[in-house]
Every structure is written in C-alpha cells, then in structure tokens.
Amino acid sequence: MSSAGNQTIRFGLFDSGVGGLSVLRRLHQLASVCMDKTFEFVYFGDTARCPYGNRDAEQIRQFIEEIIQFLDGEQVDHIVMACNTSAAVGLEHARNVSPVPVHDLISPTTLYAANNFRKIGVMATQSTANSRAYSQRIQYHAPEATVFELGCPKLVPLVEAGDVYSDHAKAVLMEYTSRMEENEVEAIILGCTHFPFLQRALKDLLPANIALIDPAEMVTRQIISDLGLNIDLDSLIEPVAEIYCGHSSKIYTTGNATSFANTAAVCLGRTEAVLVAPAAVSHVSLDVITNSPLAAGKGEANTAGAAVSNVVPLTPMKSALANDSKIVQA
C-alpha cells in the first residue's frame, strides 16, 4: 500500500459484472484532472456469479468478504463498492471486514437527491429495491420526500449481453420508464452501476424534465471531498473518454475474459473501450476467491482508520420513517 509520503493512491473496485466500469470510467477523471497525485485502479467483475440482484443478502455478504480479501491482496488503499446491490445489503459488513476505507455509491447519491428533489424514482435490482436502502437514506435527510423504488430485473442481463441499443432493449426499458412517469418523479437514480450504460436510451424515452442521477458521479465527488483532493468539480460533468489499462489499471473477472472485454466494448463504446481488450482482462478462478483466508473465517480484518466521512447511518432516525406511506415499492 502507499505510504504517507507516496503520492500514489490505489483503488480497488468491485461489481457483479461489467456495470462497475461505469464507476471506473468516472474515477479515471481523477487521473486526468489531479496533477499532484498518481492513481491506480484494480477492478474485479464477478461475472461468473452475476447477477447479484436476485440473490439473498447472506450470500451477497459472503461474496463481499471473498472479493475484499482478493483486493486486499492487490494492496489497494481504498475499496469502492461499485455495486449498489452489495452496498444495499452489505455496506456495514464490508466496512467491518475491510482493512482499508470502503466507499459506497448509495450514501452520497441519497444525500444529493434529498437536497435537490422531492419526488424521486429509483431504478435498481430487485435486491436493492427490496432493501429500501435508497428510500430510507433519502428520508433520513428529507423526511418529506416521496421515493418510488422499482426493481428492474431485466436490465442487468441486457447490459451483460451487450444489448444496450436494440429495439428489444428499448421495449424492456419502456416497461420501467412508464412506471416512473406514472409516479410523476422529478429525478431517477440509476440504482445499479449497469444502468448508466442504458442512459442514452433512457433519455430518449423520458421527458426532458426528469433528471437522471448517476451514482458513479456522486461517489467520485465524495471521494474527492474525503481525500481532500484539489480538483475542480466542474471538470467532472462528463466521464473521460477512455479507461486506461496497463500500468494504471488492472481488470479481473471470474468469467470469460474475452466475453467481458467484448461486452465492455459495446457498453463503453468502441473508442472508450479500446484498451479494455481481452489481453488486458485477467481471469480469476472462483476457487481462488472462495478459498481465501477471510472467506474461510481464518483472517481478521484491521478496520482501524477505515471510516470515511459523511456516511449516512444504515439505520435511519425514527422520525425519518414516520410517514411510511411516502416510501412506495413496486
């Protein structure tokens, strides 16, 4: 890991598949606009066990333990849960077992949404929607807000198949966007890191007055604040054009490396993903992950100094949920 005098900061990111690349793309902005530090990234896509959205919470927490152990072996300084489902059901567990600070997408996103909107939609995996993580944390900040959480189980398979622009994808999206319009939301949180890859299609289907909130941008801004980085936030409006591999990024998948790279190329666009080639993606056997010391209960995490600022408590104040009718679930 980097020492106090070392200007290199190493981030480990994980997701159930390619979706977290939407977060990696945002975090690469740090490298492009912060001149006094060097950033390195290790990305872990658990495509062999994707999707997480239909799994039970205990199983997801076990996956989190296994992946954190793997990333710790890569000597990362920070871990980013580039997976809303994992954060929704296992953020506290992740922070308990991780030896380094853990950043999630839900905390900064809910704070932003609560400060700017009163009728908020959340498109997420079924597990995230069922957990009510977004509803509870938005209402922790704004008890008067109305939140409509919608599980969208058909979307992650679309993205993992690289089917983000077809007529079929549009038809599936319409099933969900129509529900958002019916509930007259002012903004929609893309509550799964796979969903920003469908953002262009979503914009075509939704009225222009409905804002789309990408948690990847929110967590990047939060990390800048947590680390006290001297970065102009206005430079973060759009993600950078490329994901750089090689010396600054390492990408691992538990699935097929070629399939992962091909899907990434479709989701990111051929220009952006030119360096996410099969040769740049390493396959990791599930046996390596599931037999890790932490996963087997043989290791102990050192959580000293692992807290990050501005984290919303997982259990909201009672007053925040006093009017439960304001939380609407599909």
N, C-alpha and C positions, 0 to 999 in steps of 0.2 A: 504494500500500500504506500501511498505517497507520504513522505514525511512532512514536518511542519515547514521546512524550507523548500520543499519541492512544489513547483508551480503546475504540476500535472494532477488533474482530478480525473479519476477513473469511475465511470458509472456502469452499473450492471442493470439491465432492463430485462423483464420477462413478460411473456404473454402466452396464451394458449396456441398461438399460430403467428400469422403474418401481421395481424392487426396492430401489434405494438410498434411496427415500423412507422406508423403514423406519429408515434411519440418520439422515436429515434430521429425521424426527419426534423421534428421541431427542436430537439435538443442539439442537433448539429448546428443550429443557429448560434449557440454559444461559441462554438469554434470559429464561426465566421465574423462575429462582432466583438468578441472579447480578446484583446490583444495581449494582455498581461498573464494569461494562463493557457495551459495546454489541456485539451480534453480528449479522453479516450473512452471508448464505449464497448461493452460486451453485451450482445443481445442473445437472449435464449427464447426460442419459439418451440413450445411443446406440442408440435403438430400431431405427434403420434397419439395424443390423448385429447385432441381438440374435437368438439368444443367443450369448454368447461360449463357453459351456461345451463346444461341440463343435468349436471352432477350435483350430488348432495354436498352440503357445506363441509362435513368432516373429511370427505375425500379431497376436496379442493385444498383444505388446510394441510393435508398430508403432502400434496403436490408442492405447495408453497415451501414447506420445510426442505423438501428434496432439492428444489431449484435454488433456494438461498444457500444451501450447503455448496452446491456446484459453483455459484457465483462467488462465494467467499474464497473458493479455491482459485479463482481468477484474480484475486487480490483487488477487488473493487473497493472504492471508498464510500460509495453511496449506492443504494438499490432503489430503482424506480419500478413500482408495480404498474407496468404498462398494460394492465388488465383490470377492468372495472369489476368483473365478477370476483376475482381474487380479493380485491380491496373491500368489496361489499361484505364478504363473509369471513375474511381472514386478515384484515389490516392489523388488528391488535395482536394476533398470533404471530404475524410476520415480524412485528417490532419486538416481540418477546424472544424470538429465536435468532434474530439477525444481530451480528456483531457490529454492524455499521448502520447509519441512519437510513430509514426507509421512507420514501416519498410516495404518496398516492395521488390519484387523479381526482378523487371524489371531494376531498376537503377543500382545495382551492376553487374547484368548479362550483360547488354549492355556495360558497361564500360570495363569489361573483354573481351568480344567478339571484341570490337572495337580495343583493344590494341593488340590482338593476331591473328586476321583473317581479310581477305579482301573480301571473298565470303561466306556469312553467310546465312544459312537457318533457318527459324523459323517455327516450327510446333506448332500450337496453336488452341484455339477455334475460331469459326468464328468471334465472337465479338472482340477478341483480334487482330486477323488478320485485320479486318476491321478498327480498330482504328489506325493502323500503329504505335502503341506505340513503338515497338521494332525498326522498321526502323528509325523512327525519332530520337530516342535517340542514336542509334548506329551512325547515321550520324552526330549527334551533336558532337561526339568525333572524328569520322573519316569520313569526307565528301566524301572521295574517295571510301568508302566501298560499295559493292553491297549486297543488302539484298533481299532475296526471302521469303516472308511471305505466309504461306499456312494454310488456315482454314481446320481443321481436325475434323468435327463434329461427325464422327462415333466413335471416340476413347473414349470420356468420358463415354458414355453408356456401352462400353465394360468393362471398369475398374469398374464402379459402379455395374455391374453384376458379377464381379469377373472373367470375361472371358479374362484372360491375356496370356494364354499359348496355346490356342486351334488352330486348323488349320484355323478356321474362323477368329480368331484374326490376324493370320499371313497374311491371304488373304487381310483383310482390311488394315493392315499396308503397304502391298506392293503397294496399290493404292497411298499412300502418299510418301513412300520412293523412288519410281520410279521417282516421280516429283522432288525430291531433287537431285537425281543423274543426271537427265536431265539438271538441272541448275548448275551442277558441283560445288556444295558447298563444302567448306573446313570443315565446322562445322555446326552442327544443334543444335539450342537452343530448349530444351524441354519446350516450352512456355505455358505449363499448368501443374499444380502440379500432375495431374493424370498420366501424360505421363512417369515419371520415373519408374512407375510400369510396363511399357512395354519395359523398356530399354534392358533387356536381349534379347527379340525378335527383337528389333531394331538392336542390334549389330550383330545378326545372318544374318540380311537382307542387311546390309550396308557394303560397303568396309571398311577395317580396317583403311584407311587413313582419314576417315570422323570422326571428333571428336564429341562427344555428350556432351553438356553443360547442367548441372543440376542447375537451378537457386536456388534450396534449398541450395546447397553448397555455392553459391555466397553470398546469404543473410546471411548465418551463418558467413562467413568470414567478411562481412561488419559489422555485429553486434559486433563481437569481436573487430574490429577497433573502432567502435563508442563508445563502453563501456570501451575501454582501458583494456581489459582483458589480463592477462598474460597467453596466450595459444600458444602452438606450432602449427602453421598452418599445418605442415606436418602430424599431427595426425588426420587431417580432411579428408584425402583422401577417406576413406571408411566410410559409416554410421555405427553407433554402431549396435550391434546385436539385441537389444531389445528396445521396447518402454515400459517404466516403468509407470504403472498406480499406483493407490493408493495414497500415501502421496505426490508424486511429480507431478502427472498428473491427470487432470480431463477431461473427454471427454463427450461432449454433442452432441446430434443430434436432428434435428427436425423430423426425420423419425423414422423408427423402429429400436430399439437398437440392437435386435438380428441380423437383416439383416446387419446393419452397422458393427457389430463385425465379422460376417461371411465373409463379403466382405474384411474387413481389414485383416483377417487371410489368405485369398487367395493372396491378393496383397503383403503383407509383408512377407509371408512365415509362416508356422505354428510355427516355433521356435521363430521367432521375435514377432509374434502377440499373444503369449501365454497369455499375461496379458491384451490384449485388448479383454476381454471376455464380453458377454452381461451384466453381473453384474457390469462391470466397465464403461459401457456406459449409460448415463442418457438421457432419452427422454425429450425434451422441446417442449411444445405445441407452435404452431405458434401464438396462441392468446397472449401468454406471450411476444413474440418478437414484434409483430405488435402493441401492446398496450403500448409499453414502452414510457416514457415521451419524450425522444429525438425524437423518431419516430413520435410522435404526435405533435411535434413542441413546447412542453411545457418546455423543458430544454435548458440550454445554456452550451455549451462546454467551458471548460477552456483550451485554447491552449497554455498557457504560457509555454515556455520551451519544446514545443513539436517537435521542429525541430531536425532532425538528420543530420549528416554531409554527405558530398559527394553525395548529392541528385541531380540528373540531372534535370534541369528545364523542366517543362512539354512542354513549347513552345521552340523549337529549334531555334538557331540563323538562320537568313535567308540564310547565306552562306552555312549552313549545308544541306539545301534542294535545293540548286541552280540547281543541276542536278537531277531532279525528276525521270529521266529515270532509275536511279540506284535503285529505290525502285520498286520492282516487286511484284505484288499481283496476286494470282491465281484467 
